[in-house]
Amino acid sequence: MRADINQPEAVTNEPAVGQKLSPPAMWARLQRLYQQPVASLNWRFERAAGGDYRPPFYDLDLTFPALRLLDRNYDLIKTELDALLEHRERIPRYHELDKNESYISGSQDPDKNWRVFMLRSMVGTPRANQAKCPRTTALLRKIPNLYQAFFSILDAGKCIPAHQGYYLGYLRYHLGLKVPTTNPPTMRVKDQYHTWEQGKSILFDDSLNHEVYNQSNDVRVVLIVDVLRPMPLPLHLGNWIITRLLMRRSEEAREVMANIKKYS
């Protein structure tokens, strides 16, 4: 799930002066009020990260060493993943959870699937999914400033077209859990390339243009974990308010959470 802060403002009827607002109308007004500050904060996040010169990949130990906990527990996480993959066909495709992901999930190689199993979502907590992976969930709870986490499951030969995240408030971690040895998939981030390896992890900037090339003959699975981008305290506080409060209360967020529950 991605936070699109560039959506046009919804047109709503304003109440007469002195008229008491209903809760939905009050929330609609708050959404209109925060759209501009969110866009402004996103611009400041970009400047803090280095603007156009920000790196595609980050040193995990220098930037977010707490994520090494997941590296050290690779075997445990993979055991729970393997149990899920026994019923892979029940796991939803990305765009079945969020229609905004239709382009990256369903437009290229539409006969192949990109499935996602949410463990932590920017729109809420998928408790039924967490119950199927209790030990992985317990590990994720120890990661500070965690924003989102899920298993990303690519069919053999499934590519992901070039795209970029709109929101700069997070960095994305990948842990290779199941990587084909023949023609392993490769990801381009800006002008740099990474080929996944079993048990190896990376940290990169999802807001930069990136895509996945995949000519493999087997499924590829990584654990994706999004964490709040390390920034000065005032920007971090703004980021926390946006991701923990505002993003979760939109109508779109409610639809995504309903879909997650539907497939759990």
Backbone as CSV, one residue per row, in Angstrom:
resi,resn,N_x,N_y,N_z,CA_x,CA_y,CA_z,C_x,C_y,C_z
1,MET,0.846,-1.182,0.000,0.000,0.000,0.000,0.886,1.238,0.000
2,ARG,0.495,2.217,-0.800,1.307,3.418,-0.908,0.485,4.638,-0.558
3,ALA,1.139,5.617,-0.014,0.451,6.847,0.362,0.560,7.840,-0.778
4,ASP,-0.536,8.118,-1.449,-0.548,9.080,-2.531,-1.036,10.411,-1.986
5,ILE,-0.121,11.352,-1.816,-0.485,12.635,-1.234,-0.833,13.656,-2.300
6,ASN,-0.839,13.228,-3.563,-1.069,14.180,-4.638,-2.461,14.090,-5.229
7,GLN,-3.374,13.443,-4.558,-4.726,13.338,-5.048,-5.425,14.684,-4.968
8,PRO,-6.298,15.030,-5.944,-7.027,16.285,-5.875,-7.989,16.285,-4.717
9,GLU,-8.255,17.465,-4.215,-9.154,17.585,-3.090,-10.575,17.232,-3.491
10,ALA,-11.274,16.543,-2.596,-12.662,16.195,-2.853,-13.531,17.436,-2.718
11,VAL,-14.577,17.506,-3.530,-15.503,18.616,-3.470,-16.651,18.241,-2.554
12,THR,-16.839,19.007,-1.517,-17.908,18.715,-0.571,-18.685,19.980,-0.290
13,ASN,-19.906,19.821,0.147,-20.735,20.961,0.484,-20.415,21.424,1.893
14,GLU,-20.108,22.709,2.039,-19.814,23.259,3.353,-21.120,23.556,4.086
15,PRO,-21.180,23.299,5.388,-22.387,23.596,6.149,-22.565,25.099,6.332
16,ALA,-23.757,25.524,6.626,-24.031,26.928,6.886,-23.319,27.364,8.155
17,VAL,-23.038,28.662,8.238,-22.362,29.205,9.413,-23.173,28.859,10.667
18,GLY,-22.493,28.334,11.660,-23.148,27.991,12.907,-23.739,26.597,12.938
19,GLN,-23.816,25.940,11.772,-24.384,24.590,11.739,-23.372,23.594,12.286
20,LYS,-23.847,22.696,13.139,-22.966,21.691,13.737,-22.576,20.644,12.708
21,LEU,-21.279,20.322,12.659,-20.777,19.343,11.707,-21.005,17.923,12.211
22,SER,-21.436,17.033,11.317,-21.500,15.616,11.654,-20.074,15.076,11.682
23,PRO,-19.819,13.933,12.350,-18.457,13.372,12.361,-17.865,13.162,10.963
24,PRO,-18.623,12.598,9.968,-18.032,12.459,8.627,-17.670,13.800,8.005
25,ALA,-18.528,14.808,8.189,-18.250,16.125,7.630,-17.039,16.761,8.301
26,MET,-16.916,16.546,9.609,-15.759,17.068,10.332,-14.476,16.434,9.814
27,TRP,-14.518,15.112,9.603,-13.321,14.437,9.092,-12.989,14.890,7.677
28,ALA,-14.006,15.110,6.843,-13.768,15.592,5.481,-13.083,16.961,5.517
29,ARG,-13.519,17.801,6.446,-12.889,19.121,6.560,-11.440,18.983,7.012
30,LEU,-11.184,18.113,7.985,-9.811,17.910,8.452,-8.916,17.388,7.336
31,GLN,-9.449,16.483,6.503,-8.665,15.963,5.386,-8.273,17.078,4.426
32,ARG,-9.207,17.985,4.134,-8.902,19.087,3.228,-7.841,20.002,3.832
33,LEU,-7.914,20.174,5.152,-6.973,21.055,5.820,-5.555,20.483,5.841
34,TYR,-5.445,19.130,5.937,-4.100,18.561,6.088,-3.426,18.235,4.769
35,GLN,-4.159,18.240,3.641,-3.547,17.856,2.373,-2.351,18.746,2.020
36,GLN,-2.528,20.056,2.151,-1.433,20.949,1.814,-0.245,20.803,2.759
37,PRO,-0.466,20.747,4.085,0.688,20.515,4.981,1.407,19.199,4.713
38,VAL,0.680,18.145,4.339,1.332,16.868,4.052,2.254,17.015,2.852
39,ALA,1.744,17.674,1.788,2.579,17.889,0.607,3.806,18.726,0.960
40,SER,3.613,19.713,1.828,4.728,20.552,2.252,5.752,19.750,3.045
41,LEU,5.280,18.881,3.945,6.190,18.039,4.705,6.934,17.068,3.803
42,ASN,6.241,16.532,2.812,6.886,15.597,1.893,8.054,16.275,1.179
43,TRP,7.875,17.538,0.817,8.940,18.297,0.175,10.116,18.475,1.135
44,ARG,9.812,18.722,2.398,10.870,18.870,3.398,11.577,17.538,3.656
45,PHE,10.827,16.437,3.620,11.456,15.122,3.757,12.478,14.913,2.636
46,GLU,12.083,15.289,1.435,12.979,15.117,0.284,14.256,15.926,0.463
47,ARG,14.122,17.153,0.919,15.301,17.990,1.149,16.194,17.381,2.234
48,ALA,15.587,16.890,3.320,16.362,16.300,4.407,17.099,15.051,3.953
49,ALA,16.507,14.331,2.985,17.119,13.092,2.498,18.198,13.329,1.453
50,GLY,18.331,14.586,0.969,19.354,14.883,-0.027,18.824,15.267,-1.384
51,GLY,17.495,15.432,-1.498,16.907,15.837,-2.776,17.196,14.842,-3.881
52,ASP,17.516,15.337,-5.051,17.797,14.465,-6.192,19.086,13.667,-6.010
53,TYR,19.872,14.031,-5.021,21.151,13.350,-4.807,21.061,12.278,-3.720
54,ARG,19.863,12.024,-3.209,19.744,11.000,-2.175,20.081,9.628,-2.766
55,PRO,20.703,8.758,-1.988,21.184,7.482,-2.536,20.053,6.482,-2.766
56,PRO,20.196,5.608,-3.750,19.196,4.552,-3.955,19.214,3.519,-2.829
57,PHE,20.412,3.118,-2.394,20.574,2.101,-1.361,21.290,2.696,-0.152
58,TYR,20.955,2.159,1.023,21.510,2.659,2.269,22.254,1.546,2.998
59,ASP,23.279,1.932,3.747,23.995,0.991,4.596,23.079,0.641,5.767
60,LEU,22.688,-0.615,5.839,21.717,-1.046,6.855,22.244,-0.826,8.269
61,ASP,23.523,-1.133,8.496,24.085,-1.033,9.839,24.215,0.415,10.304
62,LEU,24.427,1.332,9.387,24.554,2.740,9.743,23.199,3.430,9.842
63,THR,22.239,2.986,9.026,20.977,3.698,8.899,19.895,3.151,9.817
64,PHE,19.772,1.806,9.883,18.695,1.206,10.683,19.122,-0.175,11.171
65,PRO,20.105,-0.219,12.085,20.668,-1.511,12.522,19.665,-2.430,13.202
66,ALA,18.559,-1.881,13.717,17.563,-2.733,14.389,16.996,-3.787,13.453
67,LEU,17.033,-3.538,12.150,16.498,-4.495,11.181,17.334,-5.764,11.100
68,ARG,18.560,-5.732,11.617,19.398,-6.929,11.622,18.767,-8.048,12.454
69,LEU,17.860,-7.707,13.337,17.132,-8.730,14.098,16.424,-9.691,13.154
70,LEU,15.885,-9.176,12.068,15.193,-10.022,11.098,16.189,-10.891,10.339
71,ASP,17.331,-10.324,9.979,18.373,-11.119,9.320,18.756,-12.323,10.179
72,ARG,18.946,-12.054,11.477,19.412,-13.116,12.379,18.364,-14.200,12.585
73,ASN,17.108,-13.878,12.298,16.030,-14.849,12.476,15.458,-15.323,11.141
74,TYR,16.308,-15.344,10.139,15.905,-15.775,8.801,15.233,-17.155,8.819
75,ASP,15.826,-18.121,9.498,15.289,-19.485,9.491,13.885,-19.531,10.084
76,LEU,13.676,-18.819,11.169,12.365,-18.788,11.819,11.314,-18.186,10.878
77,ILE,11.659,-17.057,10.253,10.717,-16.374,9.355,10.402,-17.261,8.155
78,LYS,11.421,-17.905,7.612,11.204,-18.739,6.436,10.325,-19.958,6.754
79,THR,10.451,-20.483,7.951,9.605,-21.617,8.345,8.132,-21.218,8.299
80,GLU,7.798,-20.037,8.823,6.405,-19.589,8.789,5.968,-19.260,7.366
81,LEU,6.878,-18.717,6.573,6.549,-18.454,5.168,6.241,-19.748,4.426
82,ASP,7.057,-20.774,4.615,6.857,-22.040,3.911,5.474,-22.625,4.190
83,ALA,4.985,-22.460,5.416,3.644,-22.947,5.749,2.584,-22.178,4.961
84,LEU,2.789,-20.871,4.785,1.845,-20.066,4.002,1.849,-20.476,2.531
85,LEU,3.027,-20.767,2.007,3.143,-21.073,0.578,2.487,-22.396,0.200
86,GLU,2.184,-23.227,1.179,1.464,-24.463,0.870,0.063,-24.166,0.326
87,HIS,-0.450,-22.963,0.631,-1.770,-22.541,0.123,-1.628,-21.179,-0.560
88,ARG,-0.629,-21.087,-1.419,-0.296,-19.810,-2.052,-1.459,-19.220,-2.829
89,GLU,-2.278,-20.067,-3.413,-3.380,-19.573,-4.246,-4.407,-18.785,-3.440
90,ARG,-4.393,-18.926,-2.124,-5.337,-18.190,-1.279,-4.845,-16.782,-0.944
91,ILE,-3.579,-16.522,-1.196,-3.004,-15.212,-0.875,-3.380,-14.235,-1.982
92,PRO,-3.890,-13.062,-1.649,-4.378,-12.137,-2.683,-3.254,-11.503,-3.494
93,ARG,-3.613,-11.123,-4.716,-2.714,-10.309,-5.516,-2.743,-8.880,-4.981
94,TYR,-1.659,-8.174,-5.203,-1.512,-6.838,-4.621,-2.705,-5.943,-4.968
95,HIS,-3.110,-5.942,-6.228,-4.190,-5.037,-6.645,-5.564,-5.504,-6.176
96,GLU,-5.657,-6.723,-5.640,-6.915,-7.153,-5.040,-7.099,-6.550,-3.643
97,LEU,-5.999,-6.156,-3.038,-6.076,-5.458,-1.761,-6.228,-3.957,-1.950
98,ASP,-5.502,-3.433,-2.910,-5.491,-1.988,-3.134,-5.560,-1.723,-4.627
99,LYS,-6.679,-1.163,-5.087,-6.867,-0.924,-6.518,-5.841,0.054,-7.081
100,ASN,-5.239,0.873,-6.207,-4.216,1.811,-6.669,-2.941,1.103,-7.121
101,GLU,-2.810,-0.176,-6.795,-1.634,-0.942,-7.202,-1.877,-1.729,-8.490
102,SER,-2.973,-1.450,-9.184,-3.321,-2.219,-10.393,-2.244,-2.114,-11.465
103,TYR,-1.660,-0.939,-11.628,-0.649,-0.776,-12.667,0.575,-1.636,-12.385
104,ILE,1.140,-1.534,-11.172,2.380,-2.270,-10.904,2.127,-3.754,-10.682
105,SER,0.916,-4.122,-10.269,0.628,-5.518,-9.952,-0.003,-6.282,-11.118
106,GLY,-0.814,-5.589,-11.912,-1.597,-6.319,-12.902,-1.386,-5.970,-14.353
107,SER,-0.600,-4.924,-14.657,-0.503,-4.485,-16.054,0.558,-5.248,-16.845
108,GLN,1.650,-5.622,-16.196,2.736,-6.325,-16.883,2.687,-7.807,-16.534
109,ASP,2.815,-8.673,-17.549,2.687,-10.124,-17.337,1.409,-10.440,-16.572
110,PRO,0.246,-10.008,-17.083,-1.009,-10.160,-16.328,-1.407,-11.605,-16.075
111,ASP,-0.798,-12.541,-16.809,-1.094,-13.949,-16.573,-0.312,-14.511,-15.388
112,LYS,0.569,-13.686,-14.830,1.353,-14.090,-13.661,0.980,-13.187,-12.491
113,ASN,1.313,-13.621,-11.280,0.803,-12.936,-10.086,1.900,-12.360,-9.212
114,TRP,1.571,-11.220,-8.618,2.342,-10.659,-7.526,1.417,-10.677,-6.318
115,ARG,1.672,-11.594,-5.414,0.824,-11.761,-4.236,1.493,-11.130,-3.018
116,VAL,0.660,-10.645,-2.091,1.197,-10.046,-0.867,0.426,-10.577,0.339
117,PHE,1.161,-10.862,1.388,0.560,-11.317,2.639,0.923,-10.299,3.701
118,MET,-0.061,-9.480,4.075,0.191,-8.364,4.976,0.351,-8.838,6.426
119,LEU,1.397,-8.349,7.062,1.622,-8.608,8.485,1.453,-7.342,9.325
120,ARG,1.697,-6.226,8.683,1.478,-4.922,9.309,1.185,-3.955,8.170
121,SER,0.122,-3.193,8.283,-0.287,-2.317,7.197,-0.332,-0.877,7.658
122,MET,-0.083,0.051,6.727,-0.204,1.466,7.049,-1.639,1.838,7.368
123,VAL,-2.595,0.955,7.026,-4.006,1.273,7.250,-4.597,0.529,8.445
124,GLY,-3.795,-0.305,9.116,-4.330,-1.035,10.259,-3.539,-2.297,10.541
125,THR,-4.021,-3.078,11.487,-3.328,-4.291,11.923,-4.104,-5.529,11.488
126,PRO,-3.569,-6.329,10.552,-4.251,-7.547,10.090,-4.046,-8.706,11.063
127,ARG,-4.844,-8.745,12.113,-4.607,-9.679,13.214,-4.754,-11.143,12.788
128,ALA,-5.676,-11.432,11.875,-5.834,-12.817,11.431,-4.570,-13.297,10.720
129,ASN,-3.947,-12.438,9.916,-2.697,-12.792,9.253,-1.571,-12.956,10.270
130,GLN,-1.530,-12.059,11.235,-0.483,-12.146,12.249,-0.565,-13.459,13.032
131,ALA,-1.797,-13.931,13.244,-1.974,-15.181,13.986,-1.386,-16.369,13.231
132,LYS,-1.280,-16.269,11.912,-0.697,-17.346,11.109,0.832,-17.298,11.117
133,CYS,1.389,-16.182,11.531,2.847,-16.018,11.585,3.220,-15.366,12.919
134,PRO,2.938,-16.030,14.032,3.109,-15.377,15.342,4.547,-15.021,15.678
135,ARG,5.486,-15.856,15.264,6.878,-15.594,15.646,7.472,-14.472,14.791
136,THR,7.101,-14.415,13.523,7.531,-13.290,12.686,6.913,-11.994,13.190
137,THR,5.631,-12.065,13.561,4.950,-10.890,14.098,5.631,-10.399,15.368
138,ALA,6.039,-11.326,16.225,6.722,-10.948,17.469,8.037,-10.229,17.173
139,LEU,8.738,-10.685,16.155,9.984,-10.016,15.764,9.700,-8.609,15.243
140,LEU,8.666,-8.475,14.416,8.344,-7.172,13.847,7.974,-6.161,14.929
141,ARG,7.366,-6.632,15.995,6.989,-5.723,17.088,8.217,-5.130,17.780
142,LYS,9.366,-5.726,17.592,10.587,-5.227,18.214,11.308,-4.200,17.346
143,ILE,10.821,-3.992,16.126,11.454,-3.038,15.217,10.881,-1.647,15.490
144,PRO,11.703,-0.687,15.886,11.175,0.657,16.157,10.747,1.371,14.879
145,ASN,9.731,2.206,15.006,9.258,3.039,13.891,8.884,2.218,12.658
146,LEU,8.348,1.036,12.897,7.888,0.199,11.784,6.594,0.791,11.208
147,TYR,6.517,0.809,9.907,5.413,1.452,9.193,4.518,0.424,8.501
148,GLN,5.137,-0.597,7.908,4.406,-1.592,7.139,5.291,-2.822,6.952
149,ALA,4.674,-4.019,6.870,5.453,-5.236,6.663,4.588,-6.281,5.972
150,PHE,5.173,-6.978,4.991,4.430,-8.015,4.289,5.378,-8.924,3.510
151,PHE,4.895,-10.150,3.236,5.600,-11.045,2.333,5.219,-10.682,0.903
152,SER,6.222,-10.485,0.067,6.023,-10.147,-1.337,6.383,-11.372,-2.176
153,ILE,5.386,-11.915,-2.897,5.523,-13.211,-3.571,5.333,-13.033,-5.065
154,LEU,6.420,-13.182,-5.821,6.384,-13.015,-7.279,6.408,-14.371,-7.965
155,ASP,5.454,-14.597,-8.857,5.483,-15.808,-9.679,6.739,-15.832,-10.549
156,ALA,7.129,-17.017,-10.991,8.230,-17.139,-11.944,7.942,-16.290,-13.176
157,GLY,8.911,-15.462,-13.570,8.752,-14.648,-14.773,7.909,-13.398,-14.612
158,LYS,7.386,-13.126,-13.417,6.573,-11.932,-13.195,7.476,-10.722,-12.987
159,CYS,7.346,-9.727,-13.862,8.114,-8.490,-13.746,7.245,-7.390,-13.137
160,ILE,7.880,-6.369,-12.611,7.176,-5.216,-12.047,7.644,-3.981,-12.807
161,PRO,6.728,-3.236,-13.422,7.129,-2.087,-14.241,7.694,-0.945,-13.411
162,ALA,8.395,-0.044,-14.081,9.012,1.095,-13.411,7.950,1.960,-12.722
163,HIS,8.245,2.349,-11.486,7.327,3.164,-10.693,8.102,3.750,-9.526
164,GLN,7.454,4.585,-8.738,8.082,5.122,-7.543,7.018,5.489,-6.528
165,GLY,7.362,5.364,-5.254,6.444,5.750,-4.204,6.340,7.266,-4.120
166,TYR,5.157,7.747,-3.765,4.960,9.196,-3.674,5.465,9.765,-2.354
167,TYR,5.378,8.975,-1.306,5.649,9.489,0.030,7.091,9.194,0.427
168,LEU,7.800,10.200,0.908,9.217,10.050,1.225,9.479,9.793,2.704
169,GLY,8.434,9.497,3.457,8.580,9.345,4.893,9.112,8.001,5.351
170,TYR,9.442,7.094,4.437,9.913,5.773,4.859,11.021,5.259,3.948
171,LEU,11.771,4.290,4.454,12.730,3.507,3.681,12.253,2.067,3.673
172,ARG,12.654,1.313,2.649,12.143,-0.056,2.465,13.269,-1.086,2.594
173,TYR,12.988,-2.094,3.417,13.915,-3.206,3.667,13.400,-4.451,2.961
174,HIS,14.303,-5.217,2.351,13.986,-6.512,1.743,14.870,-7.585,2.364
175,LEU,14.281,-8.687,2.753,15.035,-9.867,3.176,14.681,-11.007,2.232
176,GLY,15.673,-11.510,1.501,15.431,-12.604,0.567,15.131,-13.897,1.293
177,LEU,13.922,-14.436,1.086,13.498,-15.666,1.767,13.433,-16.858,0.823
178,LYS,13.115,-16.606,-0.417,13.072,-17.676,-1.424,13.482,-17.037,-2.748
179,VAL,14.696,-17.348,-3.180,15.247,-16.708,-4.377,15.709,-17.787,-5.348
180,PRO,15.178,-17.805,-6.574,15.608,-18.804,-7.568,17.104,-18.700,-7.833
181,THR,17.742,-19.840,-7.985,19.180,-19.836,-8.261,19.471,-19.645,-9.742
182,THR,18.508,-20.014,-10.603,18.663,-19.820,-12.048,18.004,-18.507,-12.452
183,ASN,18.789,-17.611,-13.035,18.289,-16.292,-13.437,17.531,-15.595,-12.299
184,PRO,18.162,-15.397,-11.150,17.458,-14.737,-10.050,17.016,-13.338,-10.446
185,PRO,15.854,-12.898,-9.953,15.339,-11.578,-10.319,16.281,-10.458,-9.870
186,THR,16.233,-9.367,-10.615,17.063,-8.194,-10.339,16.169,-6.962,-10.233
187,MET,16.532,-6.067,-9.337,15.800,-4.812,-9.183,16.712,-3.637,-9.528
188,ARG,16.174,-2.695,-10.320,16.863,-1.435,-10.566,16.248,-0.365,-9.678
189,VAL,17.081,0.372,-8.950,16.634,1.534,-8.188,17.441,2.726,-8.692
190,LYS,16.771,3.653,-9.350,17.419,4.789,-10.005,18.414,4.254,-11.036
191,ASP,19.702,4.378,-10.787,20.691,3.907,-11.764,21.557,2.786,-11.202
192,GLN,21.077,2.138,-10.127,21.831,1.038,-9.534,20.988,-0.230,-9.531
193,TYR,21.682,-1.383,-9.513,21.004,-2.673,-9.641,21.330,-3.577,-8.454
194,HIS,20.331,-4.395,-8.091,20.522,-5.361,-7.012,19.879,-6.684,-7.409
195,THR,20.621,-7.775,-7.216,20.090,-9.120,-7.425,19.898,-9.775,-6.065
196,TRP,18.676,-10.220,-5.797,18.374,-10.792,-4.484,19.171,-12.061,-4.238
197,GLU,19.506,-12.287,-2.965,20.177,-13.498,-2.525,19.444,-14.055,-1.318
198,GLN,19.409,-15.358,-1.241,18.752,-16.022,-0.113,19.410,-15.622,1.200
199,GLY,18.591,-15.140,2.153,19.096,-14.794,3.467,19.802,-13.461,3.556
200,LYS,19.895,-12.709,2.443,20.570,-11.414,2.440,19.527,-10.289,2.397
201,SER,19.888,-9.145,2.967,18.942,-8.037,3.054,19.517,-6.762,2.452
202,ILE,18.616,-5.839,2.126,18.988,-4.524,1.615,18.032,-3.488,2.194
203,LEU,18.439,-2.219,2.126,17.601,-1.089,2.518,17.695,-0.066,1.401
204,PHE,16.541,0.346,0.856,16.566,1.264,-0.283,15.452,2.297,-0.193
205,ASP,15.522,3.274,-1.087,14.577,4.386,-1.110,13.473,4.084,-2.126
206,ASP,12.305,3.739,-1.616,11.171,3.368,-2.467,10.614,4.552,-3.236
207,SER,10.981,5.777,-2.846,10.458,6.956,-3.544,11.208,7.240,-4.836
208,LEU,12.310,6.535,-5.083,13.050,6.671,-6.333,12.513,5.670,-7.363
209,ASN,12.644,6.025,-8.624,12.141,5.165,-9.689,12.824,3.797,-9.634
210,HIS,12.008,2.722,-9.666,12.570,1.379,-9.590,11.666,0.385,-10.306
211,GLU,12.236,-0.761,-10.675,11.500,-1.816,-11.365,12.184,-3.150,-11.143
212,VAL,11.461,-4.239,-11.436,11.981,-5.587,-11.226,12.017,-6.332,-12.553
213,TYR,13.187,-6.880,-12.883,13.367,-7.737,-14.050,13.374,-9.181,-13.561
214,ASN,12.546,-10.009,-14.158,12.405,-11.364,-13.626,12.258,-12.375,-14.760
215,GLN,13.320,-13.129,-15.003,13.294,-14.219,-15.982,13.511,-15.559,-15.284
216,SER,13.199,-15.618,-14.010,13.455,-16.827,-13.223,12.425,-17.911,-13.530
217,ASN,12.722,-19.120,-13.074,11.830,-20.258,-13.323,11.144,-20.736,-12.045
218,ASP,11.189,-19.900,-11.000,10.560,-20.289,-9.729,10.086,-19.038,-9.005
219,VAL,9.299,-19.252,-7.963,8.751,-18.131,-7.202,9.862,-17.403,-6.447
220,ARG,9.713,-16.086,-6.325,10.629,-15.274,-5.517,9.842,-14.646,-4.373
221,VAL,10.353,-14.794,-3.140,9.670,-14.217,-1.985,10.662,-13.405,-1.165
222,VAL,10.269,-12.182,-0.828,11.045,-11.374,0.111,10.109,-10.872,1.206
223,LEU,10.666,-10.664,2.384,9.946,-9.959,3.443,10.228,-8.477,3.245
224,ILE,9.166,-7.700,3.051,9.296,-6.254,2.915,8.911,-5.606,4.233
225,VAL,9.769,-4.715,4.712,9.489,-3.959,5.933,9.778,-2.489,5.647
226,ASP,8.780,-1.650,5.835,8.943,-0.210,5.691,9.109,0.404,7.073
227,VAL,10.133,1.240,7.225,10.396,1.913,8.494,10.449,3.418,8.246
228,LEU,10.070,4.187,9.241,10.104,5.636,9.090,11.532,6.096,8.819
229,ARG,11.665,6.956,7.835,12.980,7.461,7.448,13.610,8.234,8.625
230,PRO,14.848,7.911,9.003,15.500,8.681,10.066,15.665,10.141,9.644
231,MET,15.124,11.053,10.466,15.166,12.482,10.163,15.253,13.267,11.462
232,PRO,15.572,14.562,11.394,15.562,15.400,12.604,14.214,15.333,13.307
233,LEU,14.225,15.562,14.620,13.045,15.354,15.449,11.787,16.064,14.940
234,PRO,11.823,17.341,14.554,10.578,17.980,14.094,9.962,17.277,12.888
235,LEU,10.808,16.858,11.937,10.295,16.150,10.767,9.812,14.756,11.143
236,HIS,10.515,14.116,12.073,10.082,12.787,12.519,8.702,12.855,13.171
237,LEU,8.468,13.881,13.975,7.165,14.023,14.621,6.064,14.237,13.598
238,GLY,6.343,15.070,12.593,5.365,15.265,11.528,5.093,13.981,10.773
239,ASN,6.150,13.213,10.514,6.026,11.934,9.823,5.181,10.960,10.643
240,TRP,5.413,10.935,11.959,4.664,10.045,12.845,3.176,10.383,12.827
241,ILE,2.851,11.657,12.897,1.441,12.069,12.894,0.759,11.670,11.587
242,ILE,1.448,11.879,10.464,0.865,11.543,9.159,0.630,10.044,9.040
243,THR,1.649,9.253,9.376,1.561,7.811,9.140,0.737,7.085,10.190
244,ARG,0.742,7.563,11.427,0.038,6.860,12.497,-1.410,7.320,12.656
245,LEU,-1.702,8.539,12.251,-3.033,9.079,12.489,-3.784,9.391,11.201
246,LEU,-3.250,10.284,10.392,-4.017,10.808,9.270,-4.255,9.780,8.165
247,MET,-3.215,9.029,7.785,-3.347,8.098,6.667,-4.322,6.970,6.960
248,ARG,-4.481,6.617,8.209,-5.318,5.464,8.563,-6.805,5.779,8.548
249,ARG,-7.169,7.049,8.449,-8.565,7.422,8.638,-9.292,7.790,7.351
250,SER,-8.652,7.610,6.214,-9.294,7.935,4.938,-10.244,6.815,4.512
251,GLU,-11.139,7.131,3.597,-12.047,6.129,3.056,-11.268,5.045,2.314
252,GLU,-10.224,5.454,1.610,-9.387,4.487,0.898,-8.754,3.498,1.865
253,ALA,-8.279,3.997,3.006,-7.670,3.119,4.008,-8.673,2.096,4.522
254,ARG,-9.908,2.529,4.722,-10.938,1.602,5.200,-11.220,0.514,4.167
255,GLU,-11.222,0.884,2.889,-11.455,-0.102,1.826,-10.328,-1.135,1.789
256,VAL,-9.092,-0.663,1.896,-7.952,-1.582,1.876,-8.006,-2.527,3.064
257,MET,-8.307,-1.999,4.240,-8.365,-2.847,5.430,-9.480,-3.878,5.302
258,ALA,-10.609,-3.491,4.707,-11.708,-4.444,4.494,-11.252,-5.569,3.563
259,ASN,-10.470,-5.234,2.545,-9.973,-6.255,1.615,-8.974,-7.190,2.291
260,ILE,-8.129,-6.630,3.146,-7.171,-7.470,3.877,-7.928,-8.490,4.731
261,LYS,-8.970,-8.040,5.417,-9.756,-8.944,6.252,-10.479,-9.980,5.398
262,LYS,-10.938,-9.573,4.237,-11.650,-10.479,3.326,-10.782,-11.673,2.938
263,TYR,-9.496,-11.433,2.718,-8.603,-12.504,2.260,-7.840,-13.183,3.408
264,SER,-8.068,-12.747,4.634,-7.327,-13.326,5.769,-7.872,-14.684,6.151
